[in-house]
């Protein structure tokens, strides 16, 4: 310790190192002084405090956060009788009497109960409330003073009173009621969803004397689940309506589905679609579809006009959404009605969305109403706008479809009329030529008459093809079914071609068994002749065509193969469509209807038709027909 010039004292720590000369004689020392006054003061304080603690008659004890004793003075030893060695590391509870521990535990439990956000209520076996925490007050609105001694039924709606009997019966049997979801009533009469757990309460003898109930408000969860379910339901409806709209060309059906779906999605009490109806006396609206109300409810009121509320939607293409129509400044401004007629459906919430075509024309409008205010939201508005846009596309498509259908009908009418008108002179010309053929015997005249007859027959066949195509497309092609032997028909056709088509030989491969089918014989004959004629026509450099019949499972399969130029993949893909003519068929007559008619005939008999071909190696056309059941096709022909 040294004294400083200011008369204060400092405690120093001295480090000294001796210094020697070259002869190792001590010549001095090198010293380092470190000020340790603060450390000494702390040590003095610590020593002083320790002395105070040790000399105190009071018990001075320290413990960690787990309640373990970390220090124990003499005063504690004198008061409690335990030595320091007996207490260090032990729980502080060793000093607390059992009764006091129970009191502290009870106080802690009470604190937990009172701080809980759940309603924690106890009741006796008669249903009288015996305790009521702050959470219960927040959830139900009753204070503790208002509930103690009252029946628990003040919280139970009348239609759920049986639940209390069920709960008490279980409690009396010692059974716990766990996470029971129900509805209870608040002080102001609101109904709230709760999840309740009820446990038996026993006295010190183990007798059940009451019940403790924990009730948790699950309103947020129920609302979230409802929103998720509603969202999923909306998605299903949107997907369904989107698919229906895209696949359906029926205007009435499309609009009814749209009206039903949007009424449901918006939560409207009623919805309607009004067409913009243009008349000589100006625009008016025509009710087309309705959902949620009887049609008479609207029709007896007459059709709406361009009022201040309707005009924005039907004239200006605006969406109108009103929380309370009675408060809207546009309401009740049109003479002679100062508001809704007496018989009008009650409307407070109102939503109107225009349906606009791609040309910008307002086709009509979707209108929705609800008797309560504030029902329709921006989300509802967006949903209806989206569906209205899809509906507009579908309605445009339906309109185009109707136009095409009308043109097709007119075309069919023309073909039918033209075919009829052509048939009459062709029949007359053919008759005259046949008479001339009998009278004219010189070779040149016979040649000209024969060629003329061939051309008349070709023209007659073309007219028949056009007429048959028109009948098929109109669904008016008739089929007269009969049971006949398909192999016999093939033989007859091959024999006919032997004389009528001398450029090619028809090589027939058929087993000597009858193959019975139930079909329209003339139509099947027409299909076979079409395929056989094509095989000859499109293989001009060949001399043979092949025709055969096989049995495959329960079907008869006919094939006709030629040695022509064959077909590309693209040609095979389009071959059976109307009026299709391959690029390499110039100079060969025909309208491109033969294969189309063949396919229609075969498919109308529940069969299939197809082609196998490789370009440069010829083609094989085939078709199948179902065998006639209950007929034996394995017996040889007699």
Buried (B, 14 or more C-beta within 10 A) or exposed (E): EEEEEEEEEBBBEEEEEEEEEEEEEEEEEEEEEEEBEEEBEEEEEEEEEEEEBEEBEEBBBEBEEEEBBEBBBBBBBEBBEBEEEBBEEBEBEEBEEEEEEEEEEEEEEEEEBEEBEBBBBBBBBEBBBBBBBBBBBEBBBBEEEBBEEBBBEBBBBEEBEEBBEEBBEBBEEEEEBEEBEBBBBEBEEEEBBBBBBBBBBEEEEEEBEBBBBBBBBBEEEBEEEEEEEEEEEBEEBBEEBBEBBEEBBEBEBBBBBBBBBBBBBBBBBBBBBBBBEEEEEEBBBEBBBBBBBEEEBBEEBEEBBBBEBBBBBBEEBEBBBBBBBEEBEBBBEBEEBEEBEEEBBEBBBBBBBBBBEEEEEBBBBBBBBBEEBEBBBEEBBEBBBBBBBBBBEBBBBBBEEEEEEEEEEEEBEEBBEBBEEBBEEBEEBBEEBEEBBEEEEEEEEEEBBEEBBEEBEEBBBBBBBBBBBBBBBBEEBEEEEEEBBBBBBBBEBBEBBEEEBEEBBBEBEBBEBBBBBBBBBEBBBBBBBBBBBBBBBBBEEBEBBBBBBBBEEEBBBBBBBBBBBBBBEEBBEEBBEBEBEBEBBEEEEBBBBBBBBBBBBBEBBEBBBBBBBEBEEBBBBBBBBBBBEEBEBEEEEE
